[in-house]
Amino acid sequence: MVQLSSLSRRIAALLLAAAVVMVPAAADVAVAPPADAAARPVAAPLKNDTYVLSSYYGPRCMPVRSASAFHRGQDLGAARGTDVRAVAGGTVRRAGAVRGFGQWVVVDHTIDGVRFSSLYAHLIDGDRRVTAGQRVSKGQHIGDVGSTGTSTSPHLHLEIWRGGYGTGRTVDPLRFLERRGIDLTTRSIRNYSRSVPSSCRYYTAAKVNFRTGPGTGYRVIRELQSNVTLGALPGDESGVWRKVTRSGRTGWIHRDYVSPGYTSQGTRYVLAGSLNLRSGPSTSHRVKRALPRDAKVALLRTGYRNGVWQRVRHGGTNGWVSARYLALNRDGASIVPKPSGRTYAWVDTSTLNLRSGPSASDRVRLRLRREERVRQLERVTDGWVKVRHDGRTGYVAARHLTSSRP
């Protein structure tokens, strides 16, 4: 047997004690948070597993009317009222209401010696949690997810500005946070695909000027009617102007008159027992479908060929109908105001009784013939309207009147 010296025995005892301290029992091991978590200069704007990543930073097609074609932020879809946190410590620059974003908060920061601003938009109430000039800390609750302004559902729109809001330039919030230790893609419930379409389709939201450049000082190429189809490329914009194409021509239209979908120019109701919805503005065009009496249609274009035809949309189908068979309401009054302020209509049946009161039991004062004109005196009530004709006043069934001369 090898005998150990006194020094050797002391060294062995020290090594054995160190081994016991360095390797404790498994039940005693505690998993500590990463050592650099508190030292990170940034924090996530929403809690883990409370959001989905949807619209990403970069060029896109306008999702709603008046929206941007270049998305300057990152959208995080979340339940209404979800806590919104400051991504870094700093000073609140803006808080409250603003056009487009609805309710917002803007915070100025200095991160790694560089000036940044973070913007939080579509909040429920921008100045409920913080006010301008207030100092906030990283991760502080500064707002609540909402859907105010130009928004289709509750979400947080987050922007990061290098150099300060309005004076600097925007950067991708995902990359900004990821480079500083916060990966939003791994903390979310779901991530929508990040892709940019090759082209966009828009429609004019009203009658509008199509110009050679992005401003009212540029020449008008032509006037476009409402709901005219436009082509565009993702991200093609200059401030509030959108670069679009129509019939091979490229020009500019203000964003408020560009929409990704059809825009109703008003509502009408079908007067006839059955009204043909056609592919074009004449009886020679193909019938797409027959619309029943009282069917509600949305006007897509106001008048064609002196108002004889109307372009309408019903149940997802676009087409043309004869304007004489459309009414302003279900009572059947198809009456239009004249420039003088007076309101006229024409009889659209072989004979129409002018009665002393608003019911079929009231006395007949006069029998009106087809195409005779009457002046409306009151609003339509329960299908009857008070009118005047050749100095005689009485009531007629509104469904037998039309806004255009038969």
C-alpha positions in Angstrom: 0.0 0.0 0.0 1.3 3.4 -0.9 1.5 5.7 2.1 0.6 9.4 1.5 2.7 12.1 3.1 1.0 14.6 5.5 1.1 17.3 2.7 -0.3 15.0 0.1 -3.2 14.0 2.4 -4.1 17.7 3.0 -4.1 18.5 -0.8 -6.4 15.5 -1.4 -8.8 16.6 1.3 -9.0 20.1 -0.2 -9.7 18.8 -3.7 -12.4 16.5 -2.4 -14.1 19.4 -0.6 -14.0 21.6 -3.7 -15.5 18.8 -5.7 -18.4 18.5 -3.2 -19.1 22.3 -3.4 -18.8 22.5 -7.2 -21.2 19.6 -7.9 -24.3 19.9 -5.6 -27.2 17.5 -5.7 -29.5 17.8 -8.8 -32.5 18.8 -6.6 -30.6 21.9 -5.4 -29.8 23.3 -8.9 -31.6 26.7 -9.7 -31.8 28.0 -13.3 -30.9 31.7 -13.1 -31.9 34.3 -15.8 -29.2 35.3 -18.3 -26.6 37.5 -16.7 -27.0 40.2 -19.4 -30.9 40.5 -19.3 -30.9 43.5 -17.0 -28.0 45.1 -18.9 -29.8 45.0 -22.2 -30.6 48.5 -23.4 -34.0 47.5 -24.8 -37.1 45.5 -23.8 -40.0 43.9 -25.7 -43.0 46.2 -26.4 -45.5 43.5 -25.5 -45.4 40.5 -23.1 -44.4 37.1 -24.5 -47.1 35.0 -26.2 -49.6 37.9 -26.3 -49.2 39.0 -30.0 -48.8 37.9 -33.6 -46.4 39.5 -36.1 -48.4 40.7 -39.1 -47.5 43.6 -41.4 -43.8 44.0 -41.6 -41.5 46.9 -42.2 -41.0 47.8 -45.9 -42.9 48.2 -49.2 -46.4 46.9 -49.4 -49.8 47.4 -51.0 -52.1 49.9 -49.2 -54.2 47.8 -46.8 -56.9 50.4 -46.4 -57.8 53.8 -47.9 -55.4 56.6 -47.1 -52.8 54.1 -45.7 -49.1 54.2 -46.6 -47.6 52.1 -49.4 -44.3 51.8 -47.4 -44.8 50.4 -43.9 -42.5 52.3 -41.6 -43.1 50.1 -38.7 -43.9 46.6 -37.4 -47.5 45.5 -36.5 -48.1 43.3 -33.5 -51.7 42.1 -33.4 -53.0 41.7 -29.9 -56.1 41.8 -27.8 -57.6 45.2 -27.0 -56.2 46.5 -23.7 -52.9 44.5 -23.8 -50.1 46.4 -22.0 -47.7 48.4 -24.2 -44.3 48.8 -22.8 -41.5 51.3 -23.6 -38.7 49.5 -25.5 -36.1 51.7 -23.7 -35.8 54.4 -21.1 -36.3 58.0 -22.3 -38.5 61.0 -22.4 -42.0 61.1 -23.8 -42.2 63.5 -26.7 -45.8 63.1 -27.9 -48.9 61.5 -26.3 -52.5 61.8 -27.3 -54.5 62.1 -30.5 -53.1 62.4 -34.0 -54.4 62.0 -37.6 -54.0 58.5 -39.1 -52.5 56.8 -36.0 -55.5 57.7 -33.9 -53.9 57.7 -30.4 -50.1 57.5 -30.0 -47.0 57.8 -27.8 -43.5 58.9 -29.0 -40.5 58.4 -26.7 -37.0 59.8 -27.3 -34.0 57.7 -26.3 -30.2 57.6 -26.3 -29.1 54.1 -27.0 -25.4 53.2 -27.4 -24.7 56.9 -27.7 -27.1 57.3 -30.6 -30.4 59.2 -30.6 -33.5 57.1 -31.3 -37.3 57.5 -31.1 -39.8 54.8 -30.6 -43.4 55.3 -31.8 -46.5 53.4 -30.5 -49.7 53.9 -32.5 -53.4 53.0 -32.5 -53.5 53.0 -28.7 -56.8 53.2 -26.8 -55.8 56.5 -25.2 -52.4 58.0 -25.9 -52.1 60.2 -22.8 -53.8 58.0 -20.3 -50.6 56.4 -19.0 -48.0 59.1 -19.8 -47.8 62.7 -20.8 -45.4 64.7 -22.9 -42.1 65.6 -21.1 -42.4 62.6 -18.7 -39.4 60.4 -18.1 -40.1 56.6 -18.5 -38.0 53.6 -17.8 -37.3 50.5 -20.0 -40.3 48.2 -19.9 -42.7 50.7 -18.3 -46.4 50.4 -19.1 -47.0 53.4 -21.3 -50.2 52.6 -23.2 -52.8 50.0 -24.2 -53.4 48.2 -27.5 -56.3 49.6 -29.4 -57.6 50.1 -32.9 -57.9 53.9 -33.2 -57.1 55.8 -36.4 -56.6 54.1 -39.7 -56.8 50.5 -38.4 -58.8 47.4 -39.1 -58.3 45.5 -35.8 -56.6 45.9 -32.4 -52.8 46.0 -32.8 -49.7 47.9 -31.9 -47.9 49.7 -34.7 -44.3 50.1 -33.6 -41.8 52.4 -35.3 -38.1 53.1 -34.6 -36.5 56.3 -35.8 -32.7 56.6 -35.9 -31.9 60.3 -35.3 -35.2 61.1 -33.8 -38.8 61.1 -34.9 -39.5 63.2 -38.0 -35.9 64.3 -38.5 -34.2 61.0 -38.8 -35.0 57.9 -40.7 -37.0 54.8 -39.9 -35.4 51.4 -39.4 -36.8 47.9 -39.2 -38.0 47.4 -35.5 -37.4 43.6 -35.6 -33.8 44.0 -36.6 -33.3 46.9 -34.2 -34.5 44.9 -31.2 -32.9 41.6 -32.4 -29.4 43.2 -32.6 -29.8 44.3 -29.0 -30.9 40.9 -27.6 -34.8 40.9 -28.1 -36.1 38.5 -30.8 -39.8 39.3 -31.3 -40.2 36.3 -33.7 -39.5 33.8 -30.9 -41.7 35.5 -28.3 -44.9 35.6 -30.5 -47.9 33.3 -30.8 -47.6 33.3 -34.5 -45.7 35.0 -37.3 -47.3 35.7 -40.7 -45.2 35.2 -43.8 -43.0 38.1 -44.7 -43.5 38.6 -48.5 -43.9 41.6 -50.8 -46.4 41.2 -53.7 -45.1 42.0 -57.2 -47.9 44.5 -57.9 -51.0 46.2 -56.3 -54.5 46.8 -57.5 -56.4 49.9 -56.3 -59.6 51.8 -57.1 -60.4 55.5 -57.1 -62.5 56.3 -54.1 -64.2 59.3 -55.8 -64.0 61.4 -58.9 -60.4 62.7 -58.9 -57.7 64.3 -60.9 -55.0 62.1 -62.3 -51.8 64.2 -62.4 -48.3 64.1 -63.9 -46.6 64.5 -60.5 -47.1 64.3 -56.8 -48.7 67.6 -56.1 -51.6 69.9 -57.1 -49.1 72.1 -59.1 -48.6 69.3 -61.6 -50.7 69.1 -64.9 -53.9 67.1 -64.9 -53.7 64.1 -67.3 -57.4 63.5 -67.0 -60.3 63.3 -64.6 -61.0 59.7 -63.4 -64.5 58.6 -62.3 -65.1 56.8 -59.0 -64.1 53.1 -58.6 -61.8 53.1 -61.7 -59.2 50.3 -61.5 -55.6 51.4 -60.9 -52.3 49.5 -61.0 -49.3 50.2 -58.8 -46.0 48.8 -57.4 -45.6 48.2 -53.7 -44.0 51.2 -52.0 -44.5 53.7 -54.8 -45.3 56.9 -52.9 -44.1 60.4 -52.3 -45.5 61.8 -49.1 -49.3 61.8 -49.3 -49.3 61.0 -53.1 -49.5 57.5 -54.7 -47.9 56.6 -58.0 -50.4 54.6 -60.1 -51.1 53.5 -63.7 -54.3 53.7 -65.6 -54.8 52.6 -69.3 -51.0 52.5 -69.8 -50.4 56.0 -68.4 -48.5 56.6 -65.2 -49.4 59.4 -62.9 -50.2 60.5 -59.3 -53.3 60.6 -57.1 -53.6 61.8 -53.5 -53.8 58.9 -51.0 -57.2 59.9 -49.8 -58.7 59.0 -53.2 -57.0 55.6 -53.5 -58.5 52.5 -52.0 -57.7 48.8 -52.1 -61.5 48.0 -52.6 -64.6 49.5 -54.0 -66.0 52.6 -52.4 -69.8 53.1 -52.2 -71.0 56.4 -53.6 -74.4 56.0 -52.0 -77.2 53.4 -51.5 -80.2 52.7 -53.7 -83.1 50.2 -53.8 -84.6 48.4 -56.7 -88.1 49.6 -57.7 -89.0 47.1 -60.4 -90.2 43.5 -59.7 -87.0 42.3 -61.4 -84.1 44.4 -62.5 -81.3 43.1 -64.8 -77.8 43.7 -63.6 -75.8 43.9 -66.9 -72.1 43.8 -67.8 -72.3 47.2 -69.5 -74.5 50.4 -69.7 -77.0 49.3 -72.4 -79.6 46.6 -72.9 -77.3 44.9 -75.5 -74.9 43.9 -72.7 -75.0 40.5 -71.0 -77.3 40.0 -68.0 -75.2 39.0 -65.0 -78.1 38.4 -62.7 -81.7 39.6 -61.9 -82.2 41.8 -58.8 -85.4 41.4 -56.9 -87.6 44.3 -55.8 -86.2 46.3 -52.8 -82.7 44.8 -53.3 -80.1 47.1 -51.8 -77.3 48.2 -54.1 -74.2 50.3 -53.6 -73.5 53.0 -56.3 -70.0 52.7 -57.7 -70.3 55.5 -60.3 -72.8 58.3 -60.1 -74.6 58.6 -63.4 -73.7 57.6 -67.0 -75.1 59.0 -70.2 -77.0 61.8 -68.5 -77.9 59.5 -65.6 -79.7 56.9 -67.6 -77.5 54.1 -66.3 -75.8 53.5 -62.9 -72.9 51.3 -62.1 -73.7 49.4 -58.9 -72.5 46.5 -56.7 -74.8 43.9 -55.2 -73.8 40.8 -53.2 -70.2 41.0 -54.5 -71.2 41.4 -58.2 -70.6 44.6 -60.1 -72.7 45.7 -63.1 -75.0 48.3 -64.7 -78.7 48.9 -64.1 -81.2 51.3 -65.6 -81.3 54.3 -63.2 -85.1 54.8 -63.6 -85.7 51.6 -61.6 -83.6 52.7 -58.5 -85.1 54.4 -55.5 -83.5 56.5 -52.7 -85.2 54.3 -50.0 -87.4 51.2 -49.6 -90.5 53.4 -49.7 -89.9 53.7 -53.4 -89.1 57.4 -53.8 -86.6 57.9 -56.5 -86.4 61.7 -56.3 -83.5 64.0 -57.0 -83.0 67.7 -56.0 -82.7 70.4 -58.7 -80.2 73.3 -58.5 -82.9 75.6 -57.4 -83.4 73.5 -54.3 -86.7 72.2 -55.4 -87.2 68.4 -55.7 -89.0 66.9 -58.6 -90.0 63.4 -59.8 -91.9 61.9 -62.7 -94.8 59.5 -62.7 -93.7 56.0 -63.8 -97.0 54.2 -64.2 -99.9 54.5 -66.6 -102.1 56.5 -64.1 -101.4 57.6 -60.5 -104.0 58.8 -58.0 -103.3 62.1 -56.2 -105.1 61.6 -52.9 -106.2 63.9 -50.1 -104.3 61.9 -47.5 -101.5 59.3 -47.3 -103.6 56.2 -47.7 -105.5 54.3 -50.4 -108.8 55.0 -48.6 -108.4 58.8 -48.9 -110.3 60.7 -51.6 -108.8 60.9 -55.1 -108.3 64.5 -56.1 -106.6 64.0 -59.4 -105.4 61.3 -61.7 -101.8 61.8 -63.0 -100.6 60.3 -66.2 -97.3 58.7 -67.1 -94.3 61.1 -67.4 -96.2 64.0 -65.7 -93.9 65.9 -63.3 -94.6 66.5 -59.6 -92.8 68.5 -56.9 -92.0 66.8 -53.6 -93.1 68.8 -50.6 -92.2 66.5 -47.7 -90.2 63.4 -46.9 -91.5 60.0 -47.8 -93.4 58.4 -44.9 -94.7 54.8 -44.9 -94.5 54.7 -48.7 -96.4 58.0 -49.3 -95.1 61.4 -50.3 -96.8 64.8 -50.4 -96.5 66.5 -53.8 -97.8 69.4 -55.9 -99.0 69.3 -59.5 -100.5 72.2 -61.4 -101.4 73.9 -58.2 -103.1 70.8 -56.7 -101.6 69.3 -53.5 -102.0 65.8 -52.4 -100.4 62.4 -51.6 -99.1 59.7 -54.0 -97.6 56.2 -53.6 -93.8 57.0 -53.8 -93.0 53.7 -55.5 -94.6 55.0 -58.7 -92.3 57.9 -59.0 -88.9 58.0 -60.7 -85.9 60.5 -60.5 -85.3 60.6 -64.3 -87.8 61.5 -67.0 -89.2 58.2 -68.4 
